[in-house]
């Protein structure tokens, strides 16, 4: 499986690197793992829906 880093995910999804790290620590991204201080996010992972917005919830 191929992985991307938090900065790569942030650029891909248009959000901050810190927000990606928070999503990872809250287990909101499936398949994420941590290697030392670095989050490994599957390349095919999709950006989680923003829980603050009703129209995006399922």
SERO-4910 file (N, C-alpha, C, O; in steps of 0.05 Angstrom, whole numbers):
BEGIN
 pado doro    nc1    nc2    nc3   cac1   cac2   cac3    cc1    cc2    cc3    oc1    oc2    oc3
  Unk    A     17    -24      0      0      0      0     18     25      0     38     26     14
  Unk    A     10     45    -15     25     70    -16     13     90      4    -11     91      8
  Unk    A     31    106     15     23    125     35     32    153     28     49    157     11
  Unk    A     18    173     40     26    201     37     30    212     65     19    201     85
  Unk    A     45    233     67     49    246     93     27    266     99     10    272     82
  Unk    A     27    277    123      7    297    131      9    322    113    -11    332    105
  Unk    A     34    332    108     35    356     90     24    350     62     12    368     50
  Unk    A     29    326     51     19    319     25    -12    318     25    -25    327      7
  Unk    A    -23    306     46    -52    304     49    -64    332     52    -85    337     40
  Unk    A    -51    349     67    -61    376     71    -63    391     44    -82    405     39
  Unk    A    -42    388     28    -42    402      2    -64    389    -16    -78    404    -31
  Unk    A    -66    363    -16    -86    349    -33   -115    357    -26   -131    361    -43
  Unk    A   -120    359      1   -147    365     10   -153    394     15   -176    401     20
  Unk    A   -133    411     13   -138    440     16   -143    448     45   -158    467     50
  Unk    A   -130    434     64   -133    442     92   -105    443    104    -85    437     91
  Unk    A   -103    452    129    -76    455    142    -65    428    150    -79    409    154
  Unk    A    -38    428    152    -24    404    161    -33    396    189    -36    373    196
  Unk    A    -37    416    206    -45    412    234    -73    398    235    -78    381    251
  Unk    A    -91    407    217   -118    395    216   -116    366    208   -130    349    219
  Unk    A    -99    359    189    -95    331    181    -85    315    205    -94    293    209
  Unk    A    -66    326    220    -55    312    243    -77    307    264    -78    285    276
  Unk    A    -95    326    268   -117    323    287   -136    301    277   -145    284    293
  Unk    A   -143    301    251   -160    281    240   -148    253    244   -162    234    249
  Unk    A   -122    251    240   -108    226    244   -110    217    273   -116    193    279
  Unk    A   -104    235    292   -104    228    320   -132    220    330   -135    205    349
  Unk    A   -153    231    317   -181    224    324   -191    199    309   -215    193    311
  Unk    A   -174    186    294   -181    162    278   -204    168    259   -221    150    255
  Unk    A   -204    191    247   -225    198    228   -217    191    199   -233    194    181
  Unk    A   -192    182    195   -183    174    169   -177    144    170   -159    136    185
  Unk    A   -192    128    155   -187     99    156   -160     91    145   -151    102    125
  Unk    A   -148     72    159   -122     60    149    -98     76    157    -76     70    149
  Unk    A   -101     97    173    -78    114    181    -61    100    202    -72     85    219
  Unk    A    -35    104    201    -18     93    222      4    114    227      8    133    212
  Unk    A     18    110    250     38    129    258     65    115    260     67     94    272
  Unk    A     85    127    248    112    116    248    130    137    261    138    157    248
  Unk    A    136    133    286    151    153    301    134    178    305    113    177    318
  Unk    A    142    200    294    127    225    296    111    231    271     96    251    269
  Unk    A    113    214    250    101    219    224     76    202    220     76    178    225
  Unk    A     54    215    211     30    200    204     32    190    175     41    204    157
  Unk    A     24    165    172     23    152    145     -6    149    137    -21    134    150
  Unk    A    -14    163    116    -42    163    107    -43    149     80    -28    156     62
  Unk    A    -61    130     77    -63    116     51    -69    136     28    -84    155     32
  Unk    A    -55    132      6    -58    151    -17    -86    153    -27    -95    174    -37
  Unk    A   -102    132    -24   -129    132    -34   -150    141    -13   -174    140    -18
  Unk    A   -140    150     10   -159    159     31   -172    185     22   -160    202      9
  Unk    A   -198    187     29   -213    212     23   -214    230     47   -213    220     70
  Unk    A   -217    255     42   -219    275     64   -245    270     79   -266    268     67
  Unk    A   -243    267    106   -267    263    122   -286    287    120   -277    310    118
  Unk    A   -312    281    122   -331    303    122   -328    320    147   -321    310    168
  Unk    A   -334    345    144   -332    364    167   -357    360    184   -379    365    175
  Unk    A   -353    351    209   -375    344    227   -391    369    235   -413    367    246
  Unk    A   -380    393    230   -393    418    238   -415    425    218   -432    442    223
  Unk    A   -414    413    194   -433    420    173   -454    398    169   -447    375    165
  Unk    A   -480    406    171   -501    386    170   -503    373    142   -508    349    140
  Unk    A   -501    389    121   -506    378     94   -485    358     85   -490    343     66
  Unk    A   -462    356     99   -442    337     92   -444    311    108   -432    291    101
  Unk    A   -460    311    129   -463    287    146   -480    266    132   -497    272    116
  Unk    A   -474    241    138   -489    219    126   -502    203    148   -517    184    142
***
